[in-house]
């Protein structure tokens, strides 16, 4: 296979991926005005439903514009040998492969952020603000962006540097050491994310003694779930949307409630939501997801180790001198169809796990409170109650509200 053929395969993958996404989005958009199913009639009144339709259409239009813009920009960059241009800049600044890769991806990350920031700003301060969701300030917005870039540079750059170092030391066997590294990092993030990362962006405080805490502790005792910590996070400083999540293992496990969730739901509804989260833990879903992620990472790194030595990858992107960083870019795009397939499988499993966690909440607490909480959360986030099945299959990690209610009933 020639480098030109491989180049057009890469371009084909980008275009086909874009077309598939647009077809799915168009199918989904055609159902925006569908009548609400009978079981969900009480979620919205006429005025609220009209608002939810307007929100969906506004978000869809903005998504379409941004995806067309980003895909066009990407294709232009490929055809103008943009990677070769950046690679020449990098080679003029450094000779060490690790330093070259860090500068290369640093430039790409910085340019990508410069392009993405105006779009993100518009989404936050125009769209989300228009529909009453945004509570963020410009100071918080810019602070989040700067912290995000620094974290990407430190964590992403550190892992990349170690992977290339393994490659220099062990050649094709680098994938084994890289796999162990990524697995350990994933495990540590699972255990300590709430302690190390969340405080950089949000304030967390322990849930104060009261009716809610007593109800949660009573339920936890009933199902034999040891709660080490219950925290409240100040999600309301960015958005009115509510959430709750469970993180960590063993002595590090904790429950985190958004303050918006506490404001939006009744005590029994919050306990029902937490019963669902406990269900994920009891059913070993968190462990399954972690192991699956680690196994998929191992597969990806193994396949990468087979092809990374090929000069064809670099030549396909118009770069005459082979390098790890250029090969990594080309491989990432070529591997993306496989990633889509594994993503479909993980979404399928995730939807199955949601049903199981719902059933656990139903069996150990009650279904009525969980149903009313799901309806309230959907209403407050102006959720789409009539998504197209194909869009759900491709993108949803959770079943639709209607499917979950039917399952609970």
C-alpha positions in Angstrom: 0.0 0.0 0.0 1.3 3.5 -0.9 1.3 6.4 1.5 -1.1 8.2 -0.9 -3.6 5.4 -0.6 -3.3 5.4 3.2 -3.8 9.1 3.2 -7.1 8.8 1.4 -8.2 6.0 3.7 -7.6 8.3 6.6 -9.6 11.1 4.8 -12.3 8.5 4.0 -12.6 7.5 7.7 -13.0 11.2 8.7 -15.7 11.9 6.1 -17.6 8.6 6.6 -17.6 9.2 10.4 -18.9 12.7 9.8 -21.7 11.5 7.5 -22.8 8.8 9.9 -23.0 11.3 12.7 -25.1 13.7 10.6 -27.5 11.0 9.5 -28.1 9.9 13.1 -28.5 13.5 14.3 -31.0 14.2 11.4 -33.0 11.2 12.4 -33.0 12.3 16.0 -34.0 15.9 15.1 -37.0 14.7 13.1 -38.5 13.4 16.4 -38.1 16.6 18.3 -41.8 17.5 17.7 -43.2 14.0 18.4 -46.0 13.7 20.9 -44.9 12.9 24.4 -45.6 9.2 25.4 -48.6 8.7 27.7 -46.4 7.6 30.6 -44.4 10.9 30.4 -47.3 13.3 30.0 -46.7 14.7 33.5 -43.1 15.6 32.9 -43.8 18.8 30.9 -46.8 21.1 30.6 -47.4 22.7 27.2 -45.2 25.8 27.9 -42.3 23.7 29.3 -42.5 21.2 26.4 -42.3 24.0 24.0 -39.2 25.3 25.8 -37.6 21.9 25.8 -38.2 21.6 22.0 -36.7 25.0 21.4 -33.7 24.0 23.6 -33.2 20.7 21.6 -33.4 22.5 18.3 -31.0 25.3 19.3 -28.5 22.7 20.6 -28.8 20.6 17.5 -28.3 23.6 15.2 -25.2 24.7 17.1 -23.8 21.2 17.1 -24.3 20.9 13.4 -22.5 24.2 12.7 -19.6 23.4 15.0 -19.2 19.9 13.6 -19.2 21.1 10.0 -16.7 23.9 11.0 -14.4 21.5 12.8 -14.5 18.8 10.2 -13.8 21.2 7.3 -10.9 22.7 9.3 -9.5 19.3 9.9 -9.7 18.3 6.2 -8.1 21.5 5.1 -5.3 21.0 7.7 -4.7 17.5 6.2 -4.7 18.6 2.6 -2.3 21.5 3.3 0.2 19.1 5.1 -0.4 20.8 8.4 1.3 18.0 10.4 4.4 18.4 8.3 4.4 22.1 8.9 4.2 21.6 12.7 6.7 18.8 12.6 9.3 21.1 10.9 8.7 23.7 13.6 9.2 21.0 16.3 12.4 19.7 14.7 13.8 23.2 14.7 13.3 23.4 18.4 14.4 20.0 19.7 16.1 16.7 18.8 15.1 14.5 21.7 12.0 12.4 20.6 10.2 12.9 24.0 10.7 16.6 23.9 9.7 16.7 20.2 6.5 14.8 20.9 5.6 17.1 23.9 6.1 20.3 21.8 4.2 18.7 18.9 1.1 17.8 20.9 1.5 21.0 22.9 1.1 23.1 19.8 -1.9 21.0 18.6 -3.6 21.2 22.0 -3.0 25.0 22.2 -4.4 25.6 18.7 -7.3 23.3 19.3 -8.2 25.2 22.5 -7.9 28.6 20.8 -10.4 27.4 18.2 -12.7 25.7 20.7 -12.9 28.4 23.3 -15.1 30.8 21.4 -17.5 27.9 20.7 -17.6 26.8 24.3 -18.0 30.4 25.4 -21.0 30.8 23.1 -22.6 27.6 24.3 -22.2 28.6 27.9 -23.0 32.3 27.9 -25.5 32.4 25.1 -27.3 29.0 24.7 -27.2 27.7 28.3 -27.8 31.2 29.6 -30.9 31.7 27.3 -32.6 28.6 28.7 -31.7 29.4 32.3 -29.1 26.7 32.9 -25.9 28.7 33.1 -24.8 30.0 36.6 -21.1 30.3 35.7 -19.2 33.6 35.6 -16.6 34.6 33.1 -14.0 34.3 35.9 -15.0 30.7 36.5 -15.1 29.9 32.8 -11.6 31.2 32.2 -10.3 29.6 35.4 -11.7 26.2 34.3 -10.1 26.5 30.9 -6.7 27.4 32.3 -6.8 24.6 34.9 -8.0 22.1 32.2 -5.1 23.0 29.9 -2.5 22.8 32.7 -3.9 19.4 33.8 -3.9 18.1 30.2 -0.3 19.3 29.8 0.9 17.8 33.1 -1.0 14.5 33.2 -1.2 13.8 29.5 2.3 15.1 28.8 3.7 13.0 31.6 2.0 9.8 30.5 3.1 10.4 26.8 6.7 11.1 27.9 6.8 7.8 29.8 5.3 5.8 26.9 7.8 7.2 24.4 10.6 6.5 27.0 9.3 2.9 27.2 9.4 2.7 23.4 13.0 3.9 23.3 14.1 1.3 25.9 12.1 -1.7 24.8 11.0 -1.2 21.1 7.9 -3.1 20.2 7.4 -4.4 23.7 6.8 -0.9 25.0 3.0 -1.6 24.9 3.3 -3.9 27.9 4.9 -1.2 30.1 2.6 1.5 28.7 -0.4 -0.7 29.5 0.7 -1.2 33.1 1.2 2.6 33.4 -2.2 3.5 32.0 -3.9 0.7 34.2 -2.3 2.1 37.3 -3.2 5.6 36.4 -6.9 4.6 35.7 -7.0 2.8 39.1 -5.6 5.8 41.0 -8.0 8.2 39.2 -10.9 5.9 40.1 -9.8 5.9 43.8 -8.6 9.5 44.3 -10.3 11.6 41.6 -12.7 13.1 44.1 -9.9 14.0 46.4 -7.3 15.2 44.0 -9.0 16.6 40.9 -12.5 17.7 41.9 -11.2 20.2 44.5 -9.4 22.1 41.8 -12.7 23.0 40.2 -15.4 22.7 42.9 -15.8 23.1 46.6 -16.9 19.9 48.5 -18.3 19.8 52.0 -19.6 17.0 54.1 -23.4 16.6 54.2 -24.6 18.1 57.4 -26.6 16.1 60.0 -30.3 16.2 59.4 -33.2 14.4 57.8 -31.5 13.7 54.5 -28.3 12.3 56.1 -30.2 10.2 58.5 -32.4 8.7 55.6 -29.3 7.9 53.6 -27.5 6.3 56.5 -30.6 4.3 57.4 -30.8 3.0 53.8 -27.1 2.2 53.6 -27.3 0.2 56.8 -30.3 -1.7 55.5 -28.4 -2.9 52.3 -25.1 -3.4 54.1 -23.3 -0.6 52.3 -20.6 1.1 54.4 -20.6 4.8 53.7 -17.3 6.5 54.5 -18.2 9.9 53.3 -21.2 11.8 51.9 -20.2 15.1 50.2 -22.1 18.0 48.7 -20.5 19.7 45.7 -21.3 23.2 44.6 -22.5 22.4 41.1 -24.9 25.3 41.2 -22.0 27.8 40.7 -21.9 26.6 37.0 -25.3 25.1 36.1 -28.8 24.4 37.4 -28.5 20.8 36.2 -28.3 18.2 38.9 -26.3 15.1 39.4 -25.0 12.6 41.9 -22.2 10.0 41.6 -20.3 7.3 43.5 -16.5 7.1 43.4 -13.6 5.1 44.8 -13.1 1.7 46.3 -12.8 0.3 49.8 -11.9 3.0 52.4 -11.8 5.6 49.6 -15.4 5.2 48.4 -17.6 8.2 48.8 -21.0 9.5 47.6 -21.2 13.0 46.1 -24.4 15.0 45.8 -24.8 18.1 43.7 -26.3 20.9 45.7 -28.8 21.3 42.8 -29.9 17.7 43.4 -30.7 18.5 47.0 -32.6 21.6 46.0 -34.6 19.9 43.2 -35.6 16.5 44.9 -37.4 15.4 48.0 -35.6 13.3 50.6 -37.0 9.9 49.4 -36.2 10.8 45.8 -32.6 11.5 46.7 -32.3 8.3 48.6 -33.8 6.5 45.5 -31.1 8.1 43.3 -28.4 7.0 45.7 -30.0 3.5 45.9 -29.4 3.4 42.1 -25.8 4.4 42.6 -25.3 1.8 45.3 -26.8 -0.7 42.9 -23.9 0.0 40.5 -21.4 -0.7 43.3 -23.2 -3.9 44.6 -23.5 -5.3 41.0 -19.8 -4.7 40.4 -20.5 -2.4 37.4 -17.7 0.0 38.4 -15.2 -2.9 38.5 -16.4 -4.2 35.2 -16.1 -0.8 33.5 -12.6 -0.3 35.0 -11.4 -3.8 33.8 -13.0 -3.4 30.4 -11.4 0.0 30.0 -8.0 -1.4 30.9 -8.4 -4.4 28.6 -9.4 -2.2 25.7 -6.4 0.0 26.4 -4.2 -3.0 26.3 -5.6 -4.1 22.9 -5.2 -0.6 21.5 -1.6 -0.3 22.7 -0.8 -3.8 21.3 -2.1 -3.0 17.9 -0.2 0.3 18.0 3.0 -1.5 18.8 2.6 -3.5 15.5 2.2 -0.5 13.3 4.1 2.3 15.0 7.4 1.3 13.4 6.0 1.7 9.9 7.3 4.8 8.1 4.1 4.5 6.0 2.1 6.1 8.9 4.3 9.3 8.9 4.5 9.4 5.1 0.7 9.2 4.8 0.5 12.5 6.7 3.1 14.1 4.5 6.0 13.8 7.0 9.2 12.3 5.4 11.0 11.6 8.7 9.2 8.9 10.7 8.4 9.6 14.4 6.4 8.2 17.2 4.2 11.3 17.5 3.2 11.4 13.8 2.6 7.7 13.8 0.4 8.0 16.8 -1.8 10.6 15.0 -2.2 8.4 11.9 -2.8 5.3 14.0 -5.4 7.1 16.1 -7.5 7.9 13.1 -7.1 4.5 11.5 -8.1 2.8 14.7 -11.2 5.0 15.2 -13.6 2.6 13.5 -12.7 -0.1 16.0 -13.1 2.4 18.8 -16.6 3.1 17.5 -17.5 -0.6 17.6 -16.1 -1.0 21.1 -17.9 2.2 22.1 -21.2 0.7 20.9 -20.6 -2.4 23.0 -19.7 -0.4 26.1 -22.8 1.8 25.7 -24.9 -1.4 25.3 -23.4 -2.8 28.6 -23.9 0.6 30.3 -27.6 0.6 29.4 -28.0 -2.9 30.7 -26.2 -1.9 33.9 -28.6 1.1 34.3 -31.6 -1.3 34.2 -29.9 -3.5 36.8 -29.2 -0.6 39.1 -32.7 0.7 38.7 -34.0 -2.8 39.7 -31.7 -2.8 42.7 -33.1 0.6 43.8 -36.7 -0.8 43.3 -36.0 -4.0 45.3 -34.2 -2.3 48.2 -36.0 1.0 48.4 -39.0 1.8 46.1 -39.6 2.4 42.4 -42.1 5.3 42.8 -39.5 7.7 44.3 -37.0 6.8 41.6 -39.5 7.3 38.9 -40.5 10.8 40.2 -36.9 11.7 40.6 -36.0 10.7 37.1 -39.0 12.7 35.8 -37.9 15.8 37.7 -34.3 15.6 36.6 -35.4 15.2 33.0 -37.8 18.1 33.3 -35.2 20.4 34.9 -32.6 19.6 32.2 -35.1 19.9 29.4 -34.2 16.4 28.2 -35.3 14.9 24.9 -38.2 12.5 25.7 -38.6 11.1 22.2 -35.1 10.3 20.9 -34.7 8.2 17.8 -33.8 4.5 18.5 -30.8 4.6 16.2 -29.4 7.7 18.0 -30.0 6.0 21.3 -28.2 2.9 20.2 -25.2 4.9 18.9 -24.8 7.5 21.6 -26.8 6.8 24.8 -25.0 5.3 27.8 -28.4 5.3 29.6 -31.8 4.0 28.5 -34.4 6.6 27.6 -36.6 7.8 30.4 -39.6 5.9 29.0 -37.6 2.7 28.9 -36.5 3.1 32.5 -40.0 3.8 33.7 -41.4 0.8 31.9 -38.6 -1.3 33.5 -39.3 0.0 36.9 -43.1 -0.6 36.6 
